Amino acid sequence: MEKKLTRFTFYDMYWNVIKNAKDEEIGRFIKAVCAFIFDDIPMSPPKSPQEDYYQACILSELTEVKRIEAQGKVPKKYNQKMLHFAFLDVYYKAIKLMNDVDSGQYLKALCSYMFDGKQPTKLKPPVDSYFDFAKLKLELSKLRAKSGKKGGETERVKVTNEEIDKQVEKDEYVLTFDEFMKAHPHIVNDLYQSNKHLLNGITDWTPIDVGLDYSDYKNCKSLTKILENRKEIELAVFKASKL
């Protein structure tokens, strides 16, 4: 059964096709791609022969990978051949708030950071703020790629790290509890069975991870206290974006 996607795999092949285009063309390109992936809207008609070429270069791969990911599967044969990162629907939400030129600069910043390892500079509003938020999630992608699934010894408490990790869906784009703890070595797993219900509804630790940087709990050492205030932490990002 196909599902509505909340992320898709963005390959360096897509970027290599469009990277030398004008910002406005890049903006129209990523808007068309996102509408096709997230909203099931056919690719919008190109405005020039050049844009027609861009679409022709990527459409077959884009369609095939979308089909695979909509079935809940991982496009391994593509992932093994090309550099890639998870393009989240929240990036699309930001793109929809920008004009074509700004959207093009935004995609250039994402791809430069992920594929070239370069920190974008001189970004202007609103691109700078949207990129700063996306960068937090992109950093997690880099962290997962480096650390994999291996980790140090797990501290055992009445609710073990392994038990907590089982709460998380095994998806290559999901931040596991183990990876969350690696990113925050100061946090101590002090969760007891009596509070195990605090784990209910957690299938991805990314919202908590990102929210910590924007909340009053950034330096909190207690996992229990963090979970008790999870909603406040997760909402901190969105409150900060409105300031």
Summary of the structure (lengths in Angstrom):
residues: 243
radius of gyration: 19.4
end to end distance: 40.7
largest distance: 63.7
contacts: 681
relative contact order: 0.10
helix: 57%
strand: 5%
